[in-house]
Amino acid sequence: MHRDLPYDLWEPVIGLEIHVQLNTRSKIFSSAPNRFGDEPNLNISAVCTGQPGALPVLNKEAVRKAVQFGLAVGAEVAKFSTFDRKSYFYPDSPRNFQITQFENPLLRGGQVIANGKTFKINRAHIEDDAGMLKHFSTFAGVDYNRAGAPLLEIVSEPCIHSPKDAAAYATAIRAIMLYLDASDGNMEEGSLRMDANISVRPKGEMGLRPRIEIKNMNSFTFMEMAIESEIQRQISLYLDHPHRAPLDLIPPGTYRWDPEKRQTVLMRRKESSDDYRYFPEPDLTPLILTDAYIDQLRSTLPELPHDRFRRYISDLGLTEYSASTLVNEKPLSDYFEEALKVCKSPRLLCNWITVEFAGRLKESGKTLIELGILPAHVAKLIQLIEQNQITGRIAKSVADDMLATPGLDPEKIVAKNPDYQPLDDTASIEPLVDQVLAAHPQSVADFKAGRDKALAFLVGAVMKLTRGKASPQIVNDLLRKKMGNGGKEKG
C-alpha cells in the first residue's frame, strides 16, 4: 500500500451489477424444479441441459416478479422486450450461450434510496443462470441443478462513491426483493450475487477512467473489503506512475476477491460486448405486456422497505439505526409487526428484539423465529416490564428461560418462579434501605454534598440485596426521603 495516500483528493466511481435469483417453483425456460440443496443433476431437463432440439418456454411467474421489482423502484416497464443469446464457453454453461436481454431489456431506469442517498438504476433484465462447478480432492464435477434458474440482473448507474454506499445500495435491493417475495435473498446459497465495476479519478475530474470488474461476491462485508482494496490499489498506481496513461496502468479486467489474501486477483482480461457475439434469440418471441397487466401488478404492491423505514421513524419513534436493523431483514420486521399487535411500546420492543435477544442468540446463530418463540410472548415480556410487574433485571432472567424452553409464556414463567415475584411494597424494602445506608456512610455523605452518582451506587446496593426484585422507583424514593434531596454537584 502506498504511504500517506491523499485519498481525500480522489473519488471512487462504482457501479454494481446485482444478480438476484427469482424464487419461482420452476426454471425460467423449462418445467424443471428451481430448488436449492438437492442431489447434483436431479433438477434438470432437456432445455436446461442444452439438448439438441429442446425449445425454451418463458416462465410467466418470473416475468411477474421482475415487473413487480420494476414498479417498486419506479422503473419504466417495457411493453415490448426481446431476448438475446450471449455466447461464452464455460463447462457449467451446457448450451455455450446464455439467454438474456441485451437490446431491449424489460426494465429501464428507477432508483433506490439507501443511507439517505438516492442511487439510480440503469436497467434490469431477466436471464437464465449457469450451473455450478464443484471441486473435490481428486476430481471436479458439474452440477446443472442451477442451470436455467431465473435471474433478474439489476445494473446501477456509476453513481456510487464509497464501499459503504455500495453495501447500503445492495442491501436495499435485497430488502425490496424480500418484501416482494420475489427472492429468498439467501446469499450463502447464491440467491444474490454482486459484480462491482470500479474506477477512481481526481476529485473534480468529470470523465470516467478505466475500470475493472470484481465478479461473483455473495457477502456485503467481502464486497466492501474488495472495493476498498481495489480503490487503494488504483490510487497507488496513479500516484506511483503519474506520467503513464491511465489505460496502461489500469487495463480493464475481471478480478475476484481473495478473502485470505485480502486482495483482488486477476482472472482474465476484460471482454467487450463484441466478444459475446450477441444476437436475437430465435427460439423466443418478443415479450409483450399490456397496460392493464402492469396496472394490476402495481395495485398489488406491498408496503416496501423504505416506506416501512419512514413509518418506523415518524410514527413509532425508532432511531434510523433501529429502523434499518428491522427493515433490512423482512422476517424480523414482520416479527416486530406481529408483536406490536400486543405491545404498544415500539422502542422498548425493538430494543429487546434487536439487542437483548439478538445478543443472547449471537453465538448459536439462531433467530427468535427459528426457535419458535412467539412474537406475542416477547410482547408480553415487555408488558410485564411496562406494568412494573417485573424489573429489568428479572426480565433478563425471564428472557434466558424463554430461550432455554421455547414456547413458554413469560407470564407463566414469572408466576411459577418465586425469585421472579416483584418486591414492590415499601414495608419490605425499607429495612433493606436502612441496612444499605448504615453500611455506606461515605456514600450518604457524598450524596448530601451534591454528588448524585452516590445515589446510583446506593440504589444498586439495595437492588443487589433484593436480587433485582425491588421496585427501582420505591428504592429511589426511600433513599431520597431518608437522605434528603442532596445538594448541587460541586465542581
C-alpha positions as CSV (number, residue, x, y, z in Angstrom):
1,M,0.0,0.0,0.0
2,H,1.3,3.5,-0.9
3,R,2.2,5.5,2.2
4,D,0.2,8.6,3.1
5,L,-2.2,8.3,0.1
6,P,-4.2,11.5,-0.2
7,Y,-7.5,9.7,-0.5
8,D,-9.4,12.8,0.0
9,L,-8.2,14.1,-3.3
10,W,-9.6,11.1,-5.2
11,E,-13.1,10.0,-5.9
12,P,-14.1,6.3,-6.4
13,V,-16.7,5.6,-9.1
14,I,-18.6,2.4,-8.5
15,G,-21.3,0.6,-10.5
16,L,-22.9,-2.6,-9.3
17,E,-24.5,-5.5,-11.3
18,I,-26.6,-7.5,-8.9
19,H,-27.9,-10.9,-10.0
20,V,-31.0,-11.9,-8.0
21,Q,-32.3,-15.5,-8.3
22,L,-36.1,-15.3,-8.5
23,N,-37.9,-17.8,-6.3
24,T,-40.2,-19.4,-8.9
25,R,-41.1,-23.0,-8.5
26,S,-39.7,-23.9,-11.9
27,K,-36.9,-22.6,-14.0
28,I,-37.2,-19.7,-16.4
29,F,-37.4,-21.6,-19.7
30,S,-38.3,-25.1,-18.6
31,S,-40.5,-27.0,-16.1
32,A,-37.5,-28.4,-14.2
33,P,-37.7,-27.6,-10.4
34,N,-36.0,-24.4,-9.3
35,R,-34.8,-25.7,-5.9
36,F,-31.6,-25.5,-3.9
37,G,-29.9,-28.3,-2.0
38,D,-31.0,-31.4,-3.9
39,E,-28.6,-34.1,-5.1
40,P,-26.5,-33.0,-8.1
41,N,-28.1,-33.1,-11.6
42,L,-31.5,-34.0,-10.2
43,N,-33.5,-30.9,-11.2
44,I,-32.7,-30.9,-14.9
45,S,-34.5,-31.2,-18.2
46,A,-33.7,-31.3,-21.9
47,V,-33.9,-27.5,-22.1
48,C,-31.7,-26.5,-19.1
49,T,-29.0,-29.1,-20.2
50,G,-29.0,-27.8,-23.8
51,Q,-30.1,-30.9,-25.6
52,P,-30.4,-30.6,-29.4
53,G,-33.8,-29.5,-30.5
54,A,-35.1,-28.6,-27.0
55,L,-37.0,-25.3,-27.1
56,P,-37.3,-22.8,-24.3
57,V,-40.8,-21.6,-22.9
58,L,-40.9,-18.4,-20.8
59,N,-41.9,-18.7,-17.2
60,K,-44.8,-16.2,-16.6
61,E,-44.1,-16.1,-12.9
62,A,-40.5,-14.9,-13.4
63,V,-41.9,-12.1,-15.6
64,R,-44.4,-11.1,-12.9
65,K,-41.8,-10.9,-10.2
66,A,-39.4,-8.9,-12.4
67,V,-42.2,-6.4,-13.3
68,Q,-43.1,-6.0,-9.6
69,F,-39.5,-5.1,-8.9
70,G,-39.5,-2.5,-11.7
71,L,-42.7,-0.9,-10.3
72,A,-41.2,-0.9,-6.8
73,V,-38.2,1.1,-7.9
74,G,-40.1,3.4,-10.3
75,A,-38.5,1.9,-13.4
76,E,-40.0,2.1,-16.9
77,V,-41.6,-1.3,-17.7
78,A,-41.2,-2.1,-21.4
79,K,-44.4,-3.3,-23.0
80,F,-42.1,-4.7,-25.8
81,S,-38.9,-6.5,-24.8
82,T,-36.8,-9.2,-26.5
83,F,-34.3,-12.0,-25.7
84,D,-30.8,-12.4,-27.0
85,R,-28.1,-15.0,-26.9
86,K,-24.9,-14.2,-25.1
87,S,-22.1,-16.6,-26.2
88,Y,-19.4,-17.8,-23.8
89,F,-17.7,-21.1,-23.3
90,Y,-17.6,-22.5,-19.7
91,P,-18.1,-26.1,-18.5
92,D,-21.1,-25.0,-16.4
93,S,-22.9,-23.5,-19.4
94,P,-24.3,-26.5,-21.2
95,R,-25.5,-24.6,-24.3
96,N,-22.4,-22.4,-24.6
97,F,-24.7,-19.4,-24.5
98,Q,-26.9,-17.6,-22.1
99,I,-30.4,-16.4,-22.9
100,T,-30.6,-12.8,-21.7
101,Q,-32.0,-9.4,-22.7
102,F,-29.4,-7.1,-24.3
103,E,-31.0,-4.9,-26.9
104,N,-34.5,-4.5,-25.4
105,P,-34.5,-5.1,-21.6
106,L,-37.7,-5.5,-19.6
107,L,-36.9,-2.5,-17.2
108,R,-35.1,0.8,-17.7
109,G,-34.3,3.4,-15.1
110,G,-35.6,3.5,-11.5
111,Q,-34.0,4.4,-8.2
112,V,-33.3,3.1,-4.7
113,I,-32.9,5.2,-1.5
114,A,-30.3,4.0,1.0
115,N,-28.1,5.7,3.6
116,G,-30.1,8.8,3.0
117,K,-28.9,8.9,-0.6
118,T,-30.6,8.2,-4.0
119,F,-29.0,5.7,-6.3
120,K,-30.1,5.4,-9.9
121,I,-30.6,2.2,-11.8
122,N,-29.7,2.0,-15.4
123,R,-31.6,-1.2,-16.4
124,A,-32.7,-4.6,-15.3
125,H,-33.4,-7.7,-17.3
126,I,-34.3,-11.3,-16.9
127,E,-32.0,-14.2,-18.0
128,D,-31.1,-17.7,-17.0
129,D,-28.4,-18.8,-14.6
130,A,-25.5,-21.2,-15.3
131,G,-24.7,-24.4,-13.5
132,M,-22.0,-24.8,-10.8
133,L,-18.6,-26.3,-10.9
134,K,-17.8,-28.3,-7.7
135,H,-14.2,-29.2,-6.8
136,F,-13.3,-32.2,-4.7
137,S,-9.9,-33.6,-3.6
138,T,-9.4,-35.9,-6.7
139,F,-11.9,-34.6,-9.3
140,A,-14.2,-31.8,-10.3
141,G,-17.8,-32.1,-11.3
142,V,-20.5,-30.0,-12.9
143,D,-23.9,-29.7,-11.2
144,Y,-26.6,-28.4,-13.6
145,N,-29.3,-28.1,-11.0
146,R,-28.9,-24.3,-11.1
147,A,-28.7,-24.1,-14.9
148,G,-31.8,-22.3,-16.1
149,A,-32.7,-20.8,-12.8
150,P,-34.4,-17.4,-13.3
151,L,-32.3,-14.3,-12.7
152,L,-33.0,-10.7,-12.6
153,E,-29.8,-8.7,-13.3
154,I,-30.0,-5.2,-11.9
155,V,-27.4,-2.7,-13.3
156,S,-26.8,0.5,-11.5
157,E,-25.5,3.7,-12.9
158,P,-21.9,4.5,-12.0
159,C,-23.3,6.7,-9.2
160,I,-21.8,5.1,-6.1
161,H,-18.8,6.7,-4.5
162,S,-17.8,4.6,-1.4
163,P,-17.7,0.9,-0.3
164,K,-20.3,1.6,2.4
165,D,-22.7,3.2,0.0
166,A,-22.3,0.2,-2.4
167,A,-23.2,-2.2,0.5
168,A,-26.1,0.0,1.5
169,Y,-27.5,0.1,-2.1
170,A,-27.1,-3.7,-2.4
171,T,-28.8,-4.2,1.0
172,A,-31.7,-2.1,-0.2
173,I,-32.1,-4.1,-3.4
174,R,-32.1,-7.3,-1.4
175,A,-34.7,-5.9,1.0
176,I,-37.0,-4.9,-1.8
177,M,-36.8,-8.4,-3.3
178,L,-37.7,-9.9,0.1
179,Y,-40.7,-7.6,0.6
180,L,-42.0,-8.5,-2.9
181,D,-41.5,-12.2,-2.1
182,A,-39.5,-12.3,-5.4
183,S,-36.4,-14.0,-4.0
184,D,-35.3,-15.6,-0.7
185,G,-32.2,-13.4,-0.7
186,N,-30.1,-16.2,0.7
187,M,-26.6,-15.1,-0.2
188,E,-24.9,-18.2,1.1
189,E,-26.8,-20.2,-1.4
190,G,-26.0,-17.8,-4.2
191,S,-29.5,-16.3,-4.5
192,L,-27.9,-12.8,-4.7
193,R,-24.5,-12.2,-6.2
194,M,-22.8,-9.0,-7.0
195,D,-20.3,-7.7,-9.5
196,A,-18.6,-4.4,-8.8
197,N,-17.2,-2.1,-11.5
198,I,-14.6,0.2,-10.0
199,S,-12.5,3.2,-11.2
200,V,-11.0,6.2,-9.5
201,R,-10.4,9.8,-10.6
202,P,-9.1,13.0,-9.1
203,K,-11.9,15.0,-7.5
204,G,-13.3,17.5,-9.9
205,E,-12.5,15.4,-13.0
206,M,-15.7,14.7,-14.9
207,G,-14.8,11.8,-17.2
208,L,-14.6,8.2,-16.3
209,R,-11.2,6.5,-16.1
210,P,-10.5,2.8,-16.9
211,R,-12.4,0.4,-14.7
212,I,-12.0,-3.2,-13.5
213,E,-14.8,-5.7,-12.5
214,I,-14.8,-7.8,-9.4
215,K,-17.0,-10.8,-10.0
216,N,-19.4,-13.0,-8.0
217,M,-19.4,-11.7,-4.5
218,N,-22.1,-13.0,-2.2
219,S,-21.3,-11.1,1.0
220,F,-21.8,-7.4,1.7
221,T,-18.8,-7.4,4.1
222,F,-16.5,-9.0,1.5
223,M,-17.8,-6.7,-1.2
224,E,-16.9,-3.6,1.0
225,M,-13.4,-5.0,1.6
226,A,-12.9,-5.9,-2.0
227,I,-13.9,-2.4,-3.3
228,E,-11.8,-0.7,-0.6
229,S,-8.8,-2.8,-1.6
230,E,-9.2,-2.0,-5.3
231,I,-9.6,1.7,-4.7
232,Q,-6.3,1.7,-2.8
233,R,-4.6,-0.3,-5.5
234,Q,-5.7,2.0,-8.3
235,I,-4.9,5.2,-6.4
236,S,-1.4,3.8,-5.6
237,L,-0.8,3.0,-9.3
238,Y,-1.7,6.6,-10.4
239,L,0.4,8.2,-7.7
240,D,3.4,5.9,-8.3
241,H,3.3,6.4,-12.1
242,P,1.9,10.0,-12.6
243,H,3.1,10.2,-16.3
244,R,1.7,7.0,-17.6
245,A,-1.6,6.7,-19.4
246,P,-4.5,5.5,-17.3
247,L,-5.3,2.7,-19.7
248,D,-1.7,1.4,-19.3
249,L,-1.9,1.4,-15.6
250,I,-5.5,0.0,-15.2
251,P,-6.1,-2.3,-18.2
252,P,-9.8,-3.4,-18.0
253,G,-10.0,-6.9,-16.5
254,T,-12.1,-9.3,-14.5
255,Y,-11.0,-9.9,-10.9
256,R,-12.1,-12.0,-7.9
257,W,-11.7,-11.2,-4.2
258,D,-9.4,-13.5,-2.2
259,P,-10.6,-13.2,1.4
260,E,-7.5,-14.9,2.8
261,K,-5.0,-12.6,1.0
262,R,-7.4,-9.7,1.3
263,Q,-6.7,-8.5,-2.2
264,T,-8.2,-8.7,-5.7
265,V,-6.8,-11.3,-8.0
266,L,-6.9,-11.0,-11.8
267,M,-8.9,-13.8,-13.5
268,R,-8.8,-12.6,-17.1
269,R,-8.6,-9.5,-19.2
270,K,-12.0,-7.9,-19.8
271,E,-14.1,-8.9,-22.7
272,S,-16.1,-6.3,-24.7
273,S,-19.7,-6.8,-25.7
274,D,-18.5,-7.9,-29.2
275,D,-16.7,-10.8,-27.6
276,Y,-20.1,-12.2,-26.5
277,R,-21.5,-12.2,-30.1
278,Y,-25.0,-11.1,-29.0
279,F,-27.7,-11.9,-31.5
280,P,-31.5,-12.2,-31.2
281,E,-32.7,-15.4,-29.6
282,P,-34.5,-17.2,-32.4
283,D,-36.5,-19.6,-30.2
284,L,-38.3,-17.0,-28.2
285,T,-40.9,-14.5,-29.4
286,P,-40.8,-10.9,-28.1
287,L,-42.3,-10.4,-24.6
288,I,-45.4,-8.1,-24.9
289,L,-47.1,-6.7,-21.8
290,T,-50.3,-4.7,-21.6
291,D,-51.1,-1.5,-19.6
292,A,-53.8,-3.5,-17.8
293,Y,-51.3,-6.2,-16.7
294,I,-48.8,-3.6,-15.4
295,D,-51.5,-1.6,-13.6
296,Q,-52.9,-4.8,-12.0
297,L,-49.4,-5.6,-10.6
298,R,-48.9,-2.1,-9.4
299,S,-52.1,-2.3,-7.4
300,T,-50.8,-5.4,-5.6
301,L,-47.5,-4.0,-4.4
302,P,-47.0,-4.4,-0.6
303,E,-45.5,-1.9,1.8
304,L,-41.9,-1.5,0.6
305,P,-38.8,-1.3,2.8
306,H,-38.2,2.4,2.5
307,D,-41.9,3.2,3.3
308,R,-41.8,1.0,6.3
309,F,-38.5,2.6,7.4
310,R,-40.0,6.1,7.3
311,R,-43.1,4.8,9.2
312,Y,-40.9,3.3,11.9
313,I,-39.2,6.7,12.4
314,S,-42.1,9.1,12.0
315,D,-44.9,7.0,13.6
316,L,-43.1,4.7,16.1
317,G,-40.2,7.0,17.1
318,L,-37.5,4.5,16.3
319,T,-33.9,5.7,15.5
320,E,-32.7,5.4,12.0
321,Y,-30.3,2.6,13.1
322,S,-33.0,0.6,14.8
323,A,-35.4,1.1,11.9
324,S,-32.7,-0.1,9.4
325,T,-31.9,-3.1,11.5
326,L,-35.5,-4.2,11.4
327,V,-36.4,-3.3,7.9
328,N,-33.4,-4.8,6.2
329,E,-34.5,-8.3,7.4
330,K,-38.2,-8.7,6.5
331,P,-38.8,-11.8,8.7
332,L,-37.5,-9.8,11.7
333,S,-39.6,-6.8,10.7
334,D,-42.7,-8.9,10.3
335,Y,-42.0,-10.5,13.7
336,F,-41.8,-7.0,15.2
337,E,-45.1,-6.0,13.5
338,E,-46.8,-9.1,15.0
339,A,-45.5,-8.3,18.5
340,L,-46.7,-4.7,18.1
341,K,-50.3,-6.0,18.0
342,V,-49.9,-7.0,21.6
343,C,-47.3,-4.5,22.9
344,K,-47.7,-0.8,22.4
345,S,-44.1,0.2,23.3
346,P,-42.3,0.1,20.0
347,R,-38.9,1.4,21.1
348,L,-38.6,-0.9,24.1
349,L,-39.9,-3.8,22.0
350,C,-37.3,-3.1,19.2
351,N,-34.5,-2.9,21.8
352,W,-35.4,-6.3,23.2
353,I,-35.7,-8.0,19.8
354,T,-32.6,-6.4,18.1
355,V,-30.3,-6.1,21.2
356,E,-31.3,-8.2,24.2
357,F,-32.5,-11.4,22.4
358,A,-30.1,-10.9,19.4
359,G,-27.2,-10.7,21.8
360,R,-28.2,-13.9,23.5
361,L,-28.6,-15.7,20.2
362,K,-25.4,-14.4,18.5
363,E,-23.2,-17.5,19.3
364,S,-25.9,-20.0,18.3
365,G,-26.6,-18.3,15.0
366,K,-30.3,-18.9,15.6
367,T,-33.2,-16.4,15.5
368,L,-36.3,-15.9,17.6
369,I,-38.3,-17.2,14.6
370,E,-36.2,-20.3,14.2
371,L,-36.5,-21.1,17.9
372,G,-40.3,-20.8,17.7
373,I,-40.6,-18.1,20.3
374,L,-43.9,-16.3,19.6
375,P,-44.0,-12.6,18.9
376,A,-46.8,-12.3,21.4
377,H,-44.6,-13.8,24.1
378,V,-41.9,-11.2,23.6
379,A,-44.6,-8.6,23.6
380,K,-45.9,-10.0,27.0
381,L,-42.4,-9.7,28.4
382,I,-42.3,-6.0,27.5
383,Q,-45.8,-5.6,29.1
384,L,-44.6,-7.1,32.4
385,I,-41.8,-4.6,32.5
386,E,-44.0,-1.6,31.5
387,Q,-46.6,-2.6,34.1
388,N,-43.9,-2.8,36.8
389,Q,-44.7,-6.4,37.4
390,I,-41.0,-7.3,37.0
391,T,-37.8,-5.3,37.0
392,G,-35.4,-5.0,34.0
393,R,-33.0,-7.4,35.8
394,I,-35.7,-10.0,36.3
395,A,-36.8,-9.6,32.7
396,K,-33.3,-10.6,31.5
397,S,-33.6,-13.8,33.5
398,V,-37.1,-14.5,32.1
399,A,-35.7,-14.0,28.6
400,D,-33.0,-16.6,29.3
401,D,-35.7,-19.0,30.4
402,M,-37.7,-18.3,27.3
403,L,-34.7,-19.2,25.1
404,A,-33.9,-22.3,27.1
405,T,-37.5,-23.6,26.7
406,P,-39.1,-22.0,23.6
407,G,-42.8,-21.8,23.7
408,L,-43.1,-20.9,27.4
409,D,-45.4,-17.9,28.1
410,P,-43.4,-15.3,30.1
411,E,-46.4,-14.6,32.4
412,K,-46.4,-18.3,33.4
413,I,-42.6,-18.3,33.9
414,V,-42.9,-15.3,36.3
415,A,-45.9,-16.8,38.1
416,K,-44.2,-20.2,38.8
417,N,-40.8,-18.8,40.0
418,P,-40.8,-17.2,43.4
419,D,-37.5,-15.5,42.6
420,Y,-39.3,-13.5,39.9
421,Q,-42.0,-12.2,42.1
422,P,-41.6,-8.4,42.4
423,L,-40.8,-6.7,45.7
424,D,-43.0,-3.6,45.5
425,D,-44.2,-2.8,49.0
426,T,-42.5,-0.1,51.0
427,A,-42.6,-2.1,54.2
428,S,-40.5,-4.9,52.8
429,I,-38.0,-2.6,51.1
430,E,-37.4,0.0,53.8
431,P,-35.4,-2.3,56.2
432,L,-33.1,-3.1,53.3
433,V,-32.6,0.6,52.5
434,D,-31.8,1.3,56.2
435,Q,-29.2,-1.6,56.0
436,V,-27.5,-0.1,53.0
437,L,-27.4,3.4,54.4
438,A,-25.9,2.1,57.6
439,A,-23.2,0.2,55.7
440,H,-22.2,3.1,53.4
441,P,-22.0,6.3,55.4
442,Q,-19.4,7.8,53.0
443,S,-21.9,7.4,50.1
444,V,-24.5,9.1,52.2
445,A,-22.2,12.0,52.9
446,D,-21.2,12.2,49.2
447,F,-24.9,12.4,48.2
448,K,-25.6,15.2,50.7
449,A,-22.6,17.0,49.4
450,G,-24.2,17.1,46.0
451,R,-22.5,14.1,44.3
452,D,-25.6,12.5,42.6
453,K,-23.5,9.5,41.5
454,A,-23.6,8.3,45.1
455,L,-27.3,7.8,44.8
456,A,-26.9,5.4,41.8
457,F,-24.4,3.4,43.9
458,L,-26.8,3.1,46.8
459,V,-29.7,2.1,44.6
460,G,-27.5,-0.6,43.1
461,A,-26.6,-1.9,46.6
462,V,-30.3,-2.2,47.5
463,M,-31.1,-3.9,44.2
464,K,-28.3,-6.4,44.8
465,L,-29.7,-7.2,48.2
466,T,-33.1,-7.9,46.7
467,R,-31.6,-9.8,43.7
468,G,-33.1,-7.2,41.4
469,K,-36.7,-7.7,42.6
470,A,-37.3,-4.4,44.3
471,S,-39.1,-1.6,42.5
472,P,-36.4,0.9,41.5
473,Q,-38.8,3.8,41.9
474,I,-39.6,2.8,45.5
475,V,-35.9,2.4,46.3
476,N,-35.1,5.8,44.9
477,D,-38.0,7.5,46.8
478,L,-37.0,5.9,50.1
479,L,-33.3,6.8,49.7
480,R,-34.1,10.4,48.9
481,K,-36.6,10.6,51.8
482,K,-34.1,9.3,54.3
483,M,-31.1,11.4,53.0
484,G,-32.9,14.5,51.8
485,N,-32.7,15.6,48.2
486,G,-28.9,16.3,48.2
487,G,-27.2,19.5,47.1
488,K,-25.9,20.6,43.7
489,E,-23.0,18.7,42.2
490,K,-19.9,20.5,43.3
491,G,-17.2,21.2,40.7
